[in-house]
Amino acid sequence: MHPIDRYETIRRGHEELLRRAEYERMARKAKIAQGMNRNIHKAANWLGIHLVGWGEKLEKFGAIAKRQPAPTTTTRVRVSRLFKMSPHH
């Protein structure tokens, strides 16, 4: 083998190694991006599930609050006294 042929073989081998390294970098980058997307989707899914749950609890609380008066810190007035004070009676 002549020195010129050996140089050409080494150069082609080096180019092939560079192509493989670039391919590996791209594959690693894609895998990392895919993992990040998966984590974002998991977080969004978790948040959505919890927001729906919290919304349902708030709706139940609102329905209960409509049926029962909210507790107050003021003194209660007797019902018979309210009728006397009401302008409708």
C-alpha positions as a Markdown table, in Angstrom:
| # | Residue | x | y | z |
|---|---|---|---|---|
| 1 | Met | 0.0 | 0.0 | 0.0 |
| 2 | His | 1.3 | 3.4 | -0.9 |
| 3 | Pro | 1.3 | 6.3 | 1.5 |
| 4 | Ile | -1.2 | 8.2 | -0.6 |
| 5 | Asp | -3.7 | 5.3 | -0.5 |
| 6 | Arg | -3.3 | 5.0 | 3.2 |
| 7 | Tyr | -4.0 | 8.7 | 3.7 |
| 8 | Glu | -7.2 | 8.4 | 1.6 |
| 9 | Thr | -8.3 | 5.4 | 3.6 |
| 10 | Ile | -7.7 | 7.2 | 6.9 |
| 11 | Arg | -9.5 | 10.3 | 5.7 |
| 12 | Arg | -12.6 | 8.2 | 4.6 |
| 13 | Gly | -12.5 | 6.4 | 8.0 |
| 14 | His | -12.3 | 9.7 | 9.8 |
| 15 | Glu | -15.3 | 11.1 | 7.8 |
| 16 | Glu | -17.3 | 8.0 | 8.6 |
| 17 | Leu | -16.5 | 8.4 | 12.3 |
| 18 | Leu | -17.6 | 12.0 | 12.2 |
| 19 | Arg | -20.9 | 11.0 | 10.5 |
| 20 | Arg | -21.6 | 8.4 | 13.1 |
| 21 | Ala | -20.8 | 10.8 | 15.9 |
| 22 | Glu | -23.1 | 13.4 | 14.4 |
| 23 | Tyr | -25.9 | 10.7 | 14.1 |
| 24 | Glu | -25.4 | 9.7 | 17.7 |
| 25 | Arg | -25.6 | 13.4 | 18.9 |
| 26 | Met | -28.8 | 13.9 | 16.9 |
| 27 | Ala | -30.3 | 10.7 | 18.3 |
| 28 | Arg | -29.4 | 11.7 | 21.9 |
| 29 | Lys | -30.8 | 15.1 | 21.4 |
| 30 | Ala | -34.1 | 13.7 | 20.0 |
| 31 | Lys | -34.3 | 11.3 | 22.9 |
| 32 | Ile | -33.8 | 14.1 | 25.4 |
| 33 | Ala | -36.4 | 16.2 | 23.6 |
| 34 | Gln | -38.9 | 13.3 | 23.6 |
| 35 | Gly | -38.4 | 12.8 | 27.3 |
| 36 | Met | -39.0 | 16.4 | 28.0 |
| 37 | Asn | -42.2 | 16.3 | 26.0 |
| 38 | Arg | -43.3 | 13.3 | 27.9 |
| 39 | Asn | -42.7 | 15.1 | 31.2 |
| 40 | Ile | -44.6 | 18.2 | 30.0 |
| 41 | His | -47.5 | 16.0 | 29.0 |
| 42 | Lys | -47.4 | 14.2 | 32.3 |
| 43 | Ala | -47.4 | 17.5 | 34.2 |
| 44 | Ala | -50.2 | 18.9 | 32.1 |
| 45 | Asn | -52.3 | 15.7 | 32.6 |
| 46 | Trp | -51.8 | 15.8 | 36.4 |
| 47 | Leu | -52.7 | 19.5 | 36.5 |
| 48 | Gly | -55.8 | 18.9 | 34.4 |
| 49 | Ile | -57.0 | 16.0 | 36.6 |
| 50 | His | -56.5 | 18.1 | 39.8 |
| 51 | Leu | -58.2 | 21.2 | 38.3 |
| 52 | Val | -61.2 | 19.2 | 37.4 |
| 53 | Gly | -61.3 | 17.6 | 40.9 |
| 54 | Trp | -61.0 | 21.0 | 42.5 |
| 55 | Gly | -63.7 | 22.4 | 40.3 |
| 56 | Glu | -66.1 | 19.6 | 41.2 |
| 57 | Lys | -65.4 | 20.2 | 44.9 |
| 58 | Leu | -66.1 | 24.0 | 44.4 |
| 59 | Glu | -69.4 | 23.2 | 42.6 |
| 60 | Lys | -70.4 | 20.9 | 45.5 |
| 61 | Phe | -69.5 | 23.6 | 48.0 |
| 62 | Gly | -71.5 | 26.2 | 46.0 |
| 63 | Ala | -74.5 | 23.9 | 46.0 |
| 64 | Ile | -74.3 | 23.3 | 49.7 |
| 65 | Ala | -73.8 | 27.0 | 50.4 |
| 66 | Lys | -77.0 | 27.7 | 48.5 |
| 67 | Arg | -79.0 | 25.3 | 50.6 |
| 68 | Gln | -77.5 | 26.2 | 54.0 |
| 69 | Pro | -76.8 | 29.7 | 55.2 |
| 70 | Ala | -73.2 | 30.5 | 55.8 |
| 71 | Pro | -72.2 | 30.7 | 59.4 |
| 72 | Thr | -71.9 | 34.2 | 60.7 |
| 73 | Thr | -70.2 | 35.8 | 63.6 |
| 74 | Thr | -73.1 | 38.2 | 64.3 |
| 75 | Thr | -75.8 | 37.5 | 66.9 |
| 76 | Arg | -78.9 | 35.9 | 65.5 |
| 77 | Val | -82.2 | 37.6 | 65.5 |
| 78 | Arg | -85.3 | 35.6 | 66.2 |
| 79 | Val | -87.5 | 34.8 | 63.2 |
| 80 | Ser | -90.6 | 36.4 | 64.8 |
| 81 | Arg | -88.7 | 39.7 | 65.2 |
| 82 | Leu | -87.7 | 39.6 | 61.5 |
| 83 | Phe | -91.3 | 39.4 | 60.4 |
| 84 | Lys | -92.1 | 42.5 | 62.4 |
| 85 | Met | -89.1 | 44.4 | 60.8 |
| 86 | Ser | -89.8 | 43.2 | 57.2 |
| 87 | Pro | -91.4 | 45.8 | 54.9 |
| 88 | His | -93.4 | 43.1 | 53.1 |
| 89 | His | -95.5 | 42.2 | 56.2 |
